Amino acid sequence: METQSYLSENRGEFPTDYRFDPQAARAWMEANWQSYCAVWLSLYIAAIAWLKRDREKKEKLTCKGPLLVWNISLAVFSLIAATKILPWFLYALSGKGYYYSICSASYLIENRETSYWNLLFALSKAPELGDTLFLLLKKQPLRFLHWYHHVTVLLYCWHAHSEYASTGLWFTAMNLVVHSIMYSYFAARTFGVNVRREIAMLITTLQILQMIMGFIVSLSAGYFKFYGHPCQVTPHNAIISILMYLSYLALFVAFFRDSYVRKPRVHSKKDS
């Protein structure tokens, strides 16, 4: 009981004036996440099938204006959300320790600011599917990594939020930081900035490190749960996240190998 109380402890050091009801948000997600995900993913699959067929004999589109707005919007959202989530993440990790940062869901239950932005983060995974549509309109290759990552992230984030999985604090914080950099890079490229190839390599490296850390966090949560330590994550959620991050790690390492190791280094605007 003392450990459970410790996991729920909140010293009130963060904003509490958000007009947001975390329990109502969780109830809505519990009741609707499966049906809404089914709708989004059905539309996603249908759009992919239609666009691949429609664009087959047509010229590729540049989509420069809409794509620039898209990437800037996602970069700004990720940056703002990161500034809302990271203070609590750093407080939990440095002030309370590794175990607390993984096993306490107080960032969802007791802090309305971080709960609100975590909900927005989960919901943002639906419109992020639009990344794929731009790829197809520009007639660029659609990798398995791309659509698999989008589909599974949407499903996991909505499922995890419906359960208020405590590990989500780590997952959300890492994803927002990486996406802030990644979408800023995409925006710069779309705008015509000659970005060095090493920046793209750095972003993929950060993604690989994110997957390694996500795998470690998932394993840690599973370990704490297995050995009877209070941890606000269900066993099946921990197993799902372990398998998910392991698959991401393998796919991103393969992507890094194929993009930056096996291919000859021919400097061009496409590489910059």
HELIX and SHEET records of a PDB file:
HELIX    1   1 GLU A    2  LEU A    7  1                                   6    
HELIX    2   2 PRO A   22  ASP A   54  1                                  33    
HELIX    3   3 LYS A   64  LEU A   90  1                                  27    
HELIX    4   4 TYR A   91  LYS A   96  3                                   6    
HELIX    5   5 TYR A   98  CYS A  103  1                                   6    
HELIX    6   6 SER A  106  ILE A  109  1                                   4    
HELIX    7   7 ARG A  112  SER A  124  1                                  13    
HELIX    8   8 PRO A  127  LEU A  129  5                                   3    
HELIX    9   9 GLY A  130  LEU A  137  1                                   8    
HELIX   10  10 PHE A  144  GLU A  163  1                                  20    
HELIX   11  11 GLY A  168  PHE A  191  1                                  24    
HELIX   12  12 ARG A  197  PHE A  226  1                                  30    
HELIX   13  13 PRO A  235  PHE A  256  1                                  22    
HELIX   14  14 ARG A  257  VAL A  261  3                                   5    
END                                                                             
